[in-house]
Amino acid sequence: MTSYYYLASEQNMTDGTGSLDFVEMDPMNVPGFDYPIQREIFNGIEKAWQMRELHQYISNQMTRHANCVIQIAHLLNSNLVELKVQEKNLLLFSELTDPRQLLLNEGQLLTIKKE
């Protein structure tokens, strides 16, 4: 089993700067997500610089739109176990001030909303 961070949004997500290993996916619906998954980060986010890069990526995505929702989840991916969200949290984009807010527990989904 491998740890992934999955990103979903109702808006089209662009490529990052290349510092994080984003993989573009064909939009995929997963139970627990409100929007199709568009990007995945192999081996998740563990280091402080990765959290800073993800924070910057989300900020860049959000500033492109007047209204936007991005969902991020830390899930284990295995061909033996179905992807499953166990806990959901909501954060307003204006409250996303610290990259450490993006450090999620396994099974946790964070919805970041800009209105």
Phi and psi restraints in degrees (range 20) as a CNS / XPLOR table:
assign (resid 1 and name C) (resid 2 and name N)
       (resid 2 and name CA) (resid 2 and name C) 1.0 -125.7 20.0 2
assign (resid 2 and name N) (resid 2 and name CA)
       (resid 2 and name C) (resid 3 and name N) 1.0 141.8 20.0 2
assign (resid 2 and name C) (resid 3 and name N)
       (resid 3 and name CA) (resid 3 and name C) 1.0 -85.2 20.0 2
assign (resid 3 and name N) (resid 3 and name CA)
       (resid 3 and name C) (resid 4 and name N) 1.0 131.7 20.0 2
assign (resid 3 and name C) (resid 4 and name N)
       (resid 4 and name CA) (resid 4 and name C) 1.0 -130.8 20.0 2
assign (resid 4 and name N) (resid 4 and name CA)
       (resid 4 and name C) (resid 5 and name N) 1.0 153.6 20.0 2
assign (resid 4 and name C) (resid 5 and name N)
       (resid 5 and name CA) (resid 5 and name C) 1.0 -107.0 20.0 2
assign (resid 5 and name N) (resid 5 and name CA)
       (resid 5 and name C) (resid 6 and name N) 1.0 129.1 20.0 2
assign (resid 5 and name C) (resid 6 and name N)
       (resid 6 and name CA) (resid 6 and name C) 1.0 -111.9 20.0 2
assign (resid 6 and name N) (resid 6 and name CA)
       (resid 6 and name C) (resid 7 and name N) 1.0 139.8 20.0 2
assign (resid 6 and name C) (resid 7 and name N)
       (resid 7 and name CA) (resid 7 and name C) 1.0 -121.6 20.0 2
assign (resid 7 and name N) (resid 7 and name CA)
       (resid 7 and name C) (resid 8 and name N) 1.0 133.2 20.0 2
assign (resid 7 and name C) (resid 8 and name N)
       (resid 8 and name CA) (resid 8 and name C) 1.0 -133.3 20.0 2
assign (resid 8 and name N) (resid 8 and name CA)
       (resid 8 and name C) (resid 9 and name N) 1.0 154.3 20.0 2
assign (resid 8 and name C) (resid 9 and name N)
       (resid 9 and name CA) (resid 9 and name C) 1.0 -162.3 20.0 2
assign (resid 9 and name N) (resid 9 and name CA)
       (resid 9 and name C) (resid 10 and name N) 1.0 159.5 20.0 2
assign (resid 9 and name C) (resid 10 and name N)
       (resid 10 and name CA) (resid 10 and name C) 1.0 -82.5 20.0 2
assign (resid 10 and name N) (resid 10 and name CA)
       (resid 10 and name C) (resid 11 and name N) 1.0 -14.0 20.0 2
assign (resid 10 and name C) (resid 11 and name N)
       (resid 11 and name CA) (resid 11 and name C) 1.0 -99.0 20.0 2
assign (resid 11 and name N) (resid 11 and name CA)
       (resid 11 and name C) (resid 12 and name N) 1.0 155.5 20.0 2
assign (resid 11 and name C) (resid 12 and name N)
       (resid 12 and name CA) (resid 12 and name C) 1.0 -69.2 20.0 2
assign (resid 12 and name N) (resid 12 and name CA)
       (resid 12 and name C) (resid 13 and name N) 1.0 129.7 20.0 2
assign (resid 12 and name C) (resid 13 and name N)
       (resid 13 and name CA) (resid 13 and name C) 1.0 -93.8 20.0 2
assign (resid 13 and name N) (resid 13 and name CA)
       (resid 13 and name C) (resid 14 and name N) 1.0 138.2 20.0 2
assign (resid 13 and name C) (resid 14 and name N)
       (resid 14 and name CA) (resid 14 and name C) 1.0 -92.7 20.0 2
assign (resid 14 and name N) (resid 14 and name CA)
       (resid 14 and name C) (resid 15 and name N) 1.0 170.6 20.0 2
assign (resid 14 and name C) (resid 15 and name N)
       (resid 15 and name CA) (resid 15 and name C) 1.0 -69.2 20.0 2
assign (resid 15 and name N) (resid 15 and name CA)
       (resid 15 and name C) (resid 16 and name N) 1.0 154.6 20.0 2
assign (resid 15 and name C) (resid 16 and name N)
       (resid 16 and name CA) (resid 16 and name C) 1.0 -84.0 20.0 2
assign (resid 16 and name N) (resid 16 and name CA)
       (resid 16 and name C) (resid 17 and name N) 1.0 -164.0 20.0 2
assign (resid 16 and name C) (resid 17 and name N)
       (resid 17 and name CA) (resid 17 and name C) 1.0 -84.4 20.0 2
assign (resid 17 and name N) (resid 17 and name CA)
       (resid 17 and name C) (resid 18 and name N) 1.0 -8.1 20.0 2
assign (resid 17 and name C) (resid 18 and name N)
       (resid 18 and name CA) (resid 18 and name C) 1.0 99.9 20.0 2
assign (resid 18 and name N) (resid 18 and name CA)
       (resid 18 and name C) (resid 19 and name N) 1.0 -7.1 20.0 2
assign (resid 18 and name C) (resid 19 and name N)
       (resid 19 and name CA) (resid 19 and name C) 1.0 -78.8 20.0 2
assign (resid 19 and name N) (resid 19 and name CA)
       (resid 19 and name C) (resid 20 and name N) 1.0 -28.2 20.0 2
assign (resid 19 and name C) (resid 20 and name N)
       (resid 20 and name CA) (resid 20 and name C) 1.0 -101.7 20.0 2
assign (resid 20 and name N) (resid 20 and name CA)
       (resid 20 and name C) (resid 21 and name N) 1.0 149.5 20.0 2
assign (resid 20 and name C) (resid 21 and name N)
       (resid 21 and name CA) (resid 21 and name C) 1.0 -85.5 20.0 2
assign (resid 21 and name N) (resid 21 and name CA)
       (resid 21 and name C) (resid 22 and name N) 1.0 69.7 20.0 2
assign (resid 21 and name C) (resid 22 and name N)
       (resid 22 and name CA) (resid 22 and name C) 1.0 -75.5 20.0 2
assign (resid 22 and name N) (resid 22 and name CA)
       (resid 22 and name C) (resid 23 and name N) 1.0 136.5 20.0 2
assign (resid 22 and name C) (resid 23 and name N)
       (resid 23 and name CA) (resid 23 and name C) 1.0 -118.4 20.0 2
assign (resid 23 and name N) (resid 23 and name CA)
       (resid 23 and name C) (resid 24 and name N) 1.0 122.6 20.0 2
assign (resid 23 and name C) (resid 24 and name N)
       (resid 24 and name CA) (resid 24 and name C) 1.0 -73.3 20.0 2
assign (resid 24 and name N) (resid 24 and name CA)
       (resid 24 and name C) (resid 25 and name N) 1.0 135.7 20.0 2
assign (resid 24 and name C) (resid 25 and name N)
       (resid 25 and name CA) (resid 25 and name C) 1.0 -118.3 20.0 2
assign (resid 25 and name N) (resid 25 and name CA)
       (resid 25 and name C) (resid 26 and name N) 1.0 154.9 20.0 2
assign (resid 25 and name C) (resid 26 and name N)
       (resid 26 and name CA) (resid 26 and name C) 1.0 -65.1 20.0 2
assign (resid 26 and name N) (resid 26 and name CA)
       (resid 26 and name C) (resid 27 and name N) 1.0 135.7 20.0 2
assign (resid 26 and name C) (resid 27 and name N)
       (resid 27 and name CA) (resid 27 and name C) 1.0 -50.8 20.0 2
assign (resid 27 and name N) (resid 27 and name CA)
       (resid 27 and name C) (resid 28 and name N) 1.0 129.8 20.0 2
assign (resid 27 and name C) (resid 28 and name N)
       (resid 28 and name CA) (resid 28 and name C) 1.0 -131.4 20.0 2
assign (resid 28 and name N) (resid 28 and name CA)
       (resid 28 and name C) (resid 29 and name N) 1.0 130.6 20.0 2
assign (resid 28 and name C) (resid 29 and name N)
       (resid 29 and name CA) (resid 29 and name C) 1.0 -90.1 20.0 2
assign (resid 29 and name N) (resid 29 and name CA)
       (resid 29 and name C) (resid 30 and name N) 1.0 130.6 20.0 2
assign (resid 29 and name C) (resid 30 and name N)
       (resid 30 and name CA) (resid 30 and name C) 1.0 -127.4 20.0 2
assign (resid 30 and name N) (resid 30 and name CA)
       (resid 30 and name C) (resid 31 and name N) 1.0 134.3 20.0 2
assign (resid 30 and name C) (resid 31 and name N)
       (resid 31 and name CA) (resid 31 and name C) 1.0 -54.6 20.0 2
assign (resid 31 and name N) (resid 31 and name CA)
       (resid 31 and name C) (resid 32 and name N) 1.0 133.9 20.0 2
assign (resid 31 and name C) (resid 32 and name N)
       (resid 32 and name CA) (resid 32 and name C) 1.0 104.7 20.0 2
assign (resid 32 and name N) (resid 32 and name CA)
       (resid 32 and name C) (resid 33 and name N) 1.0 -27.6 20.0 2
assign (resid 32 and name C) (resid 33 and name N)
       (resid 33 and name CA) (resid 33 and name C) 1.0 -88.6 20.0 2
assign (resid 33 and name N) (resid 33 and name CA)
       (resid 33 and name C) (resid 34 and name N) 1.0 144.5 20.0 2
assign (resid 33 and name C) (resid 34 and name N)
       (resid 34 and name CA) (resid 34 and name C) 1.0 -89.4 20.0 2
assign (resid 34 and name N) (resid 34 and name CA)
       (resid 34 and name C) (resid 35 and name N) 1.0 -16.4 20.0 2
assign (resid 34 and name C) (resid 35 and name N)
       (resid 35 and name CA) (resid 35 and name C) 1.0 -133.4 20.0 2
assign (resid 35 and name N) (resid 35 and name CA)
       (resid 35 and name C) (resid 36 and name N) 1.0 159.9 20.0 2
assign (resid 35 and name C) (resid 36 and name N)
       (resid 36 and name CA) (resid 36 and name C) 1.0 -67.0 20.0 2
assign (resid 36 and name N) (resid 36 and name CA)
       (resid 36 and name C) (resid 37 and name N) 1.0 141.1 20.0 2
assign (resid 36 and name C) (resid 37 and name N)
       (resid 37 and name CA) (resid 37 and name C) 1.0 -70.0 20.0 2
assign (resid 37 and name N) (resid 37 and name CA)
       (resid 37 and name C) (resid 38 and name N) 1.0 132.6 20.0 2
assign (resid 37 and name C) (resid 38 and name N)
       (resid 38 and name CA) (resid 38 and name C) 1.0 -116.9 20.0 2
assign (resid 38 and name N) (resid 38 and name CA)
       (resid 38 and name C) (resid 39 and name N) 1.0 -25.5 20.0 2
assign (resid 38 and name C) (resid 39 and name N)
       (resid 39 and name CA) (resid 39 and name C) 1.0 -137.4 20.0 2
assign (resid 39 and name N) (resid 39 and name CA)
       (resid 39 and name C) (resid 40 and name N) 1.0 150.2 20.0 2
assign (resid 39 and name C) (resid 40 and name N)
       (resid 40 and name CA) (resid 40 and name C) 1.0 -134.4 20.0 2
assign (resid 40 and name N) (resid 40 and name CA)
       (resid 40 and name C) (resid 41 and name N) 1.0 151.3 20.0 2
assign (resid 40 and name C) (resid 41 and name N)
       (resid 41 and name CA) (resid 41 and name C) 1.0 -119.9 20.0 2
assign (resid 41 and name N) (resid 41 and name CA)
       (resid 41 and name C) (resid 42 and name N) 1.0 110.7 20.0 2
assign (resid 41 and name C) (resid 42 and name N)
       (resid 42 and name CA) (resid 42 and name C) 1.0 -66.0 20.0 2
assign (resid 42 and name N) (resid 42 and name CA)
       (resid 42 and name C) (resid 43 and name N) 1.0 136.7 20.0 2
assign (resid 42 and name C) (resid 43 and name N)
       (resid 43 and name CA) (resid 43 and name C) 1.0 66.6 20.0 2
assign (resid 43 and name N) (resid 43 and name CA)
       (resid 43 and name C) (resid 44 and name N) 1.0 17.4 20.0 2
assign (resid 43 and name C) (resid 44 and name N)
       (resid 44 and name CA) (resid 44 and name C) 1.0 62.7 20.0 2
assign (resid 44 and name N) (resid 44 and name CA)
       (resid 44 and name C) (resid 45 and name N) 1.0 -160.1 20.0 2
assign (resid 44 and name C) (resid 45 and name N)
       (resid 45 and name CA) (resid 45 and name C) 1.0 -123.2 20.0 2
assign (resid 45 and name N) (resid 45 and name CA)
       (resid 45 and name C) (resid 46 and name N) 1.0 120.4 20.0 2
assign (resid 45 and name C) (resid 46 and name N)
       (resid 46 and name CA) (resid 46 and name C) 1.0 -128.4 20.0 2
assign (resid 46 and name N) (resid 46 and name CA)
       (resid 46 and name C) (resid 47 and name N) 1.0 -29.8 20.0 2
assign (resid 46 and name C) (resid 47 and name N)
       (resid 47 and name CA) (resid 47 and name C) 1.0 -101.3 20.0 2
assign (resid 47 and name N) (resid 47 and name CA)
       (resid 47 and name C) (resid 48 and name N) 1.0 154.9 20.0 2
assign (resid 47 and name C) (resid 48 and name N)
       (resid 48 and name CA) (resid 48 and name C) 1.0 -57.9 20.0 2
assign (resid 48 and name N) (resid 48 and name CA)
       (resid 48 and name C) (resid 49 and name N) 1.0 -41.4 20.0 2
assign (resid 48 and name C) (resid 49 and name N)
       (resid 49 and name CA) (resid 49 and name C) 1.0 -66.1 20.0 2
assign (resid 49 and name N) (resid 49 and name CA)
       (resid 49 and name C) (resid 50 and name N) 1.0 -32.0 20.0 2
assign (resid 49 and name C) (resid 50 and name N)
       (resid 50 and name CA) (resid 50 and name C) 1.0 -68.0 20.0 2
assign (resid 50 and name N) (resid 50 and name CA)
       (resid 50 and name C) (resid 51 and name N) 1.0 -39.7 20.0 2
assign (resid 50 and name C) (resid 51 and name N)
       (resid 51 and name CA) (resid 51 and name C) 1.0 -64.4 20.0 2
assign (resid 51 and name N) (resid 51 and name CA)
       (resid 51 and name C) (resid 52 and name N) 1.0 -40.2 20.0 2
assign (resid 51 and name C) (resid 52 and name N)
       (resid 52 and name CA) (resid 52 and name C) 1.0 -63.2 20.0 2
assign (resid 52 and name N) (resid 52 and name CA)
       (resid 52 and name C) (resid 53 and name N) 1.0 -43.1 20.0 2
assign (resid 52 and name C) (resid 53 and name N)
       (resid 53 and name CA) (resid 53 and name C) 1.0 -65.2 20.0 2
assign (resid 53 and name N) (resid 53 and name CA)
       (resid 53 and name C) (resid 54 and name N) 1.0 -41.4 20.0 2
assign (resid 53 and name C) (resid 54 and name N)
       (resid 54 and name CA) (resid 54 and name C) 1.0 -65.9 20.0 2
assign (resid 54 and name N) (resid 54 and name CA)
       (resid 54 and name C) (resid 55 and name N) 1.0 -41.3 20.0 2
assign (resid 54 and name C) (resid 55 and name N)
       (resid 55 and name CA) (resid 55 and name C) 1.0 -58.6 20.0 2
assign (resid 55 and name N) (resid 55 and name CA)
       (resid 55 and name C) (resid 56 and name N) 1.0 -44.8 20.0 2
assign (resid 55 and name C) (resid 56 and name N)
       (resid 56 and name CA) (resid 56 and name C) 1.0 -65.3 20.0 2
assign (resid 56 and name N) (resid 56 and name CA)
       (resid 56 and name C) (resid 57 and name N) 1.0 -41.5 20.0 2
assign (resid 56 and name C) (resid 57 and name N)
       (resid 57 and name CA) (resid 57 and name C) 1.0 -60.1 20.0 2
assign (resid 57 and name N) (resid 57 and name CA)
       (resid 57 and name C) (resid 58 and name N) 1.0 -47.1 20.0 2
assign (resid 57 and name C) (resid 58 and name N)
       (resid 58 and name CA) (resid 58 and name C) 1.0 -63.7 20.0 2
assign (resid 58 and name N) (resid 58 and name CA)
       (resid 58 and name C) (resid 59 and name N) 1.0 -43.2 20.0 2
assign (resid 58 and name C) (resid 59 and name N)
       (resid 59 and name CA) (resid 59 and name C) 1.0 -59.0 20.0 2
assign (resid 59 and name N) (resid 59 and name CA)
       (resid 59 and name C) (resid 60 and name N) 1.0 -43.8 20.0 2
assign (resid 59 and name C) (resid 60 and name N)
       (resid 60 and name CA) (resid 60 and name C) 1.0 -63.0 20.0 2
assign (resid 60 and name N) (resid 60 and name CA)
       (resid 60 and name C) (resid 61 and name N) 1.0 -41.7 20.0 2
assign (resid 60 and name C) (resid 61 and name N)
       (resid 61 and name CA) (resid 61 and name C) 1.0 -64.5 20.0 2
assign (resid 61 and name N) (resid 61 and name CA)
       (resid 61 and name C) (resid 62 and name N) 1.0 -45.1 20.0 2
assign (resid 61 and name C) (resid 62 and name N)
       (resid 62 and name CA) (resid 62 and name C) 1.0 -66.7 20.0 2
assign (resid 62 and name N) (resid 62 and name CA)
       (resid 62 and name C) (resid 63 and name N) 1.0 -38.6 20.0 2
assign (resid 62 and name C) (resid 63 and name N)
       (resid 63 and name CA) (resid 63 and name C) 1.0 -68.4 20.0 2
assign (resid 63 and name N) (resid 63 and name CA)
       (resid 63 and name C) (resid 64 and name N) 1.0 -16.2 20.0 2
assign (resid 63 and name C) (resid 64 and name N)
       (resid 64 and name CA) (resid 64 and name C) 1.0 -76.7 20.0 2
assign (resid 64 and name N) (resid 64 and name CA)
       (resid 64 and name C) (resid 65 and name N) 1.0 -12.6 20.0 2
assign (resid 64 and name C) (resid 65 and name N)
       (resid 65 and name CA) (resid 65 and name C) 1.0 -133.1 20.0 2
assign (resid 65 and name N) (resid 65 and name CA)
       (resid 65 and name C) (resid 66 and name N) 1.0 145.8 20.0 2
assign (resid 65 and name C) (resid 66 and name N)
       (resid 66 and name CA) (resid 66 and name C) 1.0 -69.3 20.0 2
assign (resid 66 and name N) (resid 66 and name CA)
       (resid 66 and name C) (resid 67 and name N) 1.0 -39.6 20.0 2
assign (resid 66 and name C) (resid 67 and name N)
       (resid 67 and name CA) (resid 67 and name C) 1.0 -128.8 20.0 2
assign (resid 67 and name N) (resid 67 and name CA)
       (resid 67 and name C) (resid 68 and name N) 1.0 135.3 20.0 2
assign (resid 67 and name C) (resid 68 and name N)
       (resid 68 and name CA) (resid 68 and name C) 1.0 -160.3 20.0 2
assign (resid 68 and name N) (resid 68 and name CA)
       (resid 68 and name C) (resid 69 and name N) 1.0 146.4 20.0 2
assign (resid 68 and name C) (resid 69 and name N)
       (resid 69 and name CA) (resid 69 and name C) 1.0 -129.2 20.0 2
assign (resid 69 and name N) (resid 69 and name CA)
       (resid 69 and name C) (resid 70 and name N) 1.0 130.5 20.0 2
assign (resid 69 and name C) (resid 70 and name N)
       (resid 70 and name CA) (resid 70 and name C) 1.0 -123.8 20.0 2
assign (resid 70 and name N) (resid 70 and name CA)
       (resid 70 and name C) (resid 71 and name N) 1.0 132.0 20.0 2
assign (resid 70 and name C) (resid 71 and name N)
       (resid 71 and name CA) (resid 71 and name C) 1.0 -112.4 20.0 2
assign (resid 71 and name N) (resid 71 and name CA)
       (resid 71 and name C) (resid 72 and name N) 1.0 136.0 20.0 2
assign (resid 71 and name C) (resid 72 and name N)
       (resid 72 and name CA) (resid 72 and name C) 1.0 -126.8 20.0 2
assign (resid 72 and name N) (resid 72 and name CA)
       (resid 72 and name C) (resid 73 and name N) 1.0 135.4 20.0 2
assign (resid 72 and name C) (resid 73 and name N)
       (resid 73 and name CA) (resid 73 and name C) 1.0 -136.3 20.0 2
assign (resid 73 and name N) (resid 73 and name CA)
       (resid 73 and name C) (resid 74 and name N) 1.0 145.6 20.0 2
assign (resid 73 and name C) (resid 74 and name N)
       (resid 74 and name CA) (resid 74 and name C) 1.0 -105.1 20.0 2
assign (resid 74 and name N) (resid 74 and name CA)
       (resid 74 and name C) (resid 75 and name N) 1.0 107.5 20.0 2
assign (resid 74 and name C) (resid 75 and name N)
       (resid 75 and name CA) (resid 75 and name C) 1.0 -130.5 20.0 2
assign (resid 75 and name N) (resid 75 and name CA)
       (resid 75 and name C) (resid 76 and name N) 1.0 153.0 20.0 2
assign (resid 75 and name C) (resid 76 and name N)
       (resid 76 and name CA) (resid 76 and name C) 1.0 -88.0 20.0 2
assign (resid 76 and name N) (resid 76 and name CA)
       (resid 76 and name C) (resid 77 and name N) 1.0 137.4 20.0 2
assign (resid 76 and name C) (resid 77 and name N)
       (resid 77 and name CA) (resid 77 and name C) 1.0 -115.6 20.0 2
assign (resid 77 and name N) (resid 77 and name CA)
       (resid 77 and name C) (resid 78 and name N) 1.0 126.0 20.0 2
assign (resid 77 and name C) (resid 78 and name N)
       (resid 78 and name CA) (resid 78 and name C) 1.0 -148.7 20.0 2
assign (resid 78 and name N) (resid 78 and name CA)
       (resid 78 and name C) (resid 79 and name N) 1.0 147.1 20.0 2
assign (resid 78 and name C) (resid 79 and name N)
       (resid 79 and name CA) (resid 79 and name C) 1.0 -74.9 20.0 2
assign (resid 79 and name N) (resid 79 and name CA)
       (resid 79 and name C) (resid 80 and name N) 1.0 -4.2 20.0 2
assign (resid 79 and name C) (resid 80 and name N)
       (resid 80 and name CA) (resid 80 and name C) 1.0 -100.1 20.0 2
assign (resid 80 and name N) (resid 80 and name CA)
       (resid 80 and name C) (resid 81 and name N) 1.0 -19.4 20.0 2
assign (resid 80 and name C) (resid 81 and name N)
       (resid 81 and name CA) (resid 81 and name C) 1.0 -128.3 20.0 2
assign (resid 81 and name N) (resid 81 and name CA)
       (resid 81 and name C) (resid 82 and name N) 1.0 135.6 20.0 2
assign (resid 81 and name C) (resid 82 and name N)
       (resid 82 and name CA) (resid 82 and name C) 1.0 -72.6 20.0 2
assign (resid 82 and name N) (resid 82 and name CA)
       (resid 82 and name C) (resid 83 and name N) 1.0 142.6 20.0 2
assign (resid 82 and name C) (resid 83 and name N)
       (resid 83 and name CA) (resid 83 and name C) 1.0 -59.2 20.0 2
assign (resid 83 and name N) (resid 83 and name CA)
       (resid 83 and name C) (resid 84 and name N) 1.0 132.2 20.0 2
assign (resid 83 and name C) (resid 84 and name N)
       (resid 84 and name CA) (resid 84 and name C) 1.0 -144.2 20.0 2
assign (resid 84 and name N) (resid 84 and name CA)
       (resid 84 and name C) (resid 85 and name N) 1.0 126.2 20.0 2
assign (resid 84 and name C) (resid 85 and name N)
       (resid 85 and name CA) (resid 85 and name C) 1.0 -87.2 20.0 2
assign (resid 85 and name N) (resid 85 and name CA)
       (resid 85 and name C) (resid 86 and name N) 1.0 128.4 20.0 2
assign (resid 85 and name C) (resid 86 and name N)
       (resid 86 and name CA) (resid 86 and name C) 1.0 -106.8 20.0 2
assign (resid 86 and name N) (resid 86 and name CA)
       (resid 86 and name C) (resid 87 and name N) 1.0 -23.8 20.0 2
assign (resid 86 and name C) (resid 87 and name N)
       (resid 87 and name CA) (resid 87 and name C) 1.0 -145.1 20.0 2
assign (resid 87 and name N) (resid 87 and name CA)
       (resid 87 and name C) (resid 88 and name N) 1.0 137.5 20.0 2
assign (resid 87 and name C) (resid 88 and name N)
       (resid 88 and name CA) (resid 88 and name C) 1.0 -120.4 20.0 2
assign (resid 88 and name N) (resid 88 and name CA)
       (resid 88 and name C) (resid 89 and name N) 1.0 139.7 20.0 2
assign (resid 88 and name C) (resid 89 and name N)
       (resid 89 and name CA) (resid 89 and name C) 1.0 -135.0 20.0 2
assign (resid 89 and name N) (resid 89 and name CA)
       (resid 89 and name C) (resid 90 and name N) 1.0 152.9 20.0 2
assign (resid 89 and name C) (resid 90 and name N)
       (resid 90 and name CA) (resid 90 and name C) 1.0 -120.7 20.0 2
assign (resid 90 and name N) (resid 90 and name CA)
       (resid 90 and name C) (resid 91 and name N) 1.0 138.3 20.0 2
assign (resid 90 and name C) (resid 91 and name N)
       (resid 91 and name CA) (resid 91 and name C) 1.0 -140.3 20.0 2
assign (resid 91 and name N) (resid 91 and name CA)
       (resid 91 and name C) (resid 92 and name N) 1.0 130.1 20.0 2
assign (resid 91 and name C) (resid 92 and name N)
       (resid 92 and name CA) (resid 92 and name C) 1.0 -74.4 20.0 2
assign (resid 92 and name N) (resid 92 and name CA)
       (resid 92 and name C) (resid 93 and name N) 1.0 144.2 20.0 2
assign (resid 92 and name C) (resid 93 and name N)
       (resid 93 and name CA) (resid 93 and name C) 1.0 -56.7 20.0 2
assign (resid 93 and name N) (resid 93 and name CA)
       (resid 93 and name C) (resid 94 and name N) 1.0 -37.4 20.0 2
assign (resid 93 and name C) (resid 94 and name N)
       (resid 94 and name CA) (resid 94 and name C) 1.0 -64.4 20.0 2
assign (resid 94 and name N) (resid 94 and name CA)
       (resid 94 and name C) (resid 95 and name N) 1.0 -19.1 20.0 2
assign (resid 94 and name C) (resid 95 and name N)
       (resid 95 and name CA) (resid 95 and name C) 1.0 -94.8 20.0 2
assign (resid 95 and name N) (resid 95 and name CA)
       (resid 95 and name C) (resid 96 and name N) 1.0 -4.8 20.0 2
assign (resid 95 and name C) (resid 96 and name N)
       (resid 96 and name CA) (resid 96 and name C) 1.0 -82.3 20.0 2
assign (resid 96 and name N) (resid 96 and name CA)
       (resid 96 and name C) (resid 97 and name N) 1.0 88.7 20.0 2
assign (resid 96 and name C) (resid 97 and name N)
       (resid 97 and name CA) (resid 97 and name C) 1.0 -112.9 20.0 2
assign (resid 97 and name N) (resid 97 and name CA)
       (resid 97 and name C) (resid 98 and name N) 1.0 -16.2 20.0 2
assign (resid 97 and name C) (resid 98 and name N)
       (resid 98 and name CA) (resid 98 and name C) 1.0 -130.4 20.0 2
assign (resid 98 and name N) (resid 98 and name CA)
       (resid 98 and name C) (resid 99 and name N) 1.0 125.6 20.0 2
assign (resid 98 and name C) (resid 99 and name N)
       (resid 99 and name CA) (resid 99 and name C) 1.0 -55.3 20.0 2
assign (resid 99 and name N) (resid 99 and name CA)
       (resid 99 and name C) (resid 100 and name N) 1.0 -25.7 20.0 2
assign (resid 99 and name C) (resid 100 and name N)
       (resid 100 and name CA) (resid 100 and name C) 1.0 -66.6 20.0 2
assign (resid 100 and name N) (resid 100 and name CA)
       (resid 100 and name C) (resid 101 and name N) 1.0 -15.4 20.0 2
assign (resid 100 and name C) (resid 101 and name N)
       (resid 101 and name CA) (resid 101 and name C) 1.0 -66.7 20.0 2
assign (resid 101 and name N) (resid 101 and name CA)
       (resid 101 and name C) (resid 102 and name N) 1.0 -15.2 20.0 2
assign (resid 101 and name C) (resid 102 and name N)
       (resid 102 and name CA) (resid 102 and name C) 1.0 -92.9 20.0 2
assign (resid 102 and name N) (resid 102 and name CA)
       (resid 102 and name C) (resid 103 and name N) 1.0 -0.5 20.0 2
assign (resid 102 and name C) (resid 103 and name N)
       (resid 103 and name CA) (resid 103 and name C) 1.0 -80.7 20.0 2
assign (resid 103 and name N) (resid 103 and name CA)
       (resid 103 and name C) (resid 104 and name N) 1.0 107.6 20.0 2
assign (resid 103 and name C) (resid 104 and name N)
       (resid 104 and name CA) (resid 104 and name C) 1.0 -107.5 20.0 2
assign (resid 104 and name N) (resid 104 and name CA)
       (resid 104 and name C) (resid 105 and name N) 1.0 149.7 20.0 2
assign (resid 104 and name C) (resid 105 and name N)
       (resid 105 and name CA) (resid 105 and name C) 1.0 -77.1 20.0 2
assign (resid 105 and name N) (resid 105 and name CA)
       (resid 105 and name C) (resid 106 and name N) 1.0 157.8 20.0 2
assign (resid 105 and name C) (resid 106 and name N)
       (resid 106 and name CA) (resid 106 and name C) 1.0 -58.8 20.0 2
assign (resid 106 and name N) (resid 106 and name CA)
       (resid 106 and name C) (resid 107 and name N) 1.0 130.0 20.0 2
assign (resid 106 and name C) (resid 107 and name N)
       (resid 107 and name CA) (resid 107 and name C) 1.0 89.9 20.0 2
assign (resid 107 and name N) (resid 107 and name CA)
       (resid 107 and name C) (resid 108 and name N) 1.0 -3.8 20.0 2
assign (resid 107 and name C) (resid 108 and name N)
       (resid 108 and name CA) (resid 108 and name C) 1.0 -90.5 20.0 2
assign (resid 108 and name N) (resid 108 and name CA)
       (resid 108 and name C) (resid 109 and name N) 1.0 138.4 20.0 2
assign (resid 108 and name C) (resid 109 and name N)
       (resid 109 and name CA) (resid 109 and name C) 1.0 -119.7 20.0 2
assign (resid 109 and name N) (resid 109 and name CA)
       (resid 109 and name C) (resid 110 and name N) 1.0 130.8 20.0 2
assign (resid 109 and name C) (resid 110 and name N)
       (resid 110 and name CA) (resid 110 and name C) 1.0 -114.2 20.0 2
assign (resid 110 and name N) (resid 110 and name CA)
       (resid 110 and name C) (resid 111 and name N) 1.0 124.2 20.0 2
assign (resid 110 and name C) (resid 111 and name N)
       (resid 111 and name CA) (resid 111 and name C) 1.0 -101.1 20.0 2
assign (resid 111 and name N) (resid 111 and name CA)
       (resid 111 and name C) (resid 112 and name N) 1.0 123.8 20.0 2
assign (resid 111 and name C) (resid 112 and name N)
       (resid 112 and name CA) (resid 112 and name C) 1.0 -109.9 20.0 2
assign (resid 112 and name N) (resid 112 and name CA)
       (resid 112 and name C) (resid 113 and name N) 1.0 123.5 20.0 2
assign (resid 112 and name C) (resid 113 and name N)
       (resid 113 and name CA) (resid 113 and name C) 1.0 -121.7 20.0 2
assign (resid 113 and name N) (resid 113 and name CA)
       (resid 113 and name C) (resid 114 and name N) 1.0 133.1 20.0 2
assign (resid 113 and name C) (resid 114 and name N)
       (resid 114 and name CA) (resid 114 and name C) 1.0 -119.7 20.0 2
assign (resid 114 and name N) (resid 114 and name CA)
       (resid 114 and name C) (resid 115 and name N) 1.0 123.4 20.0 2
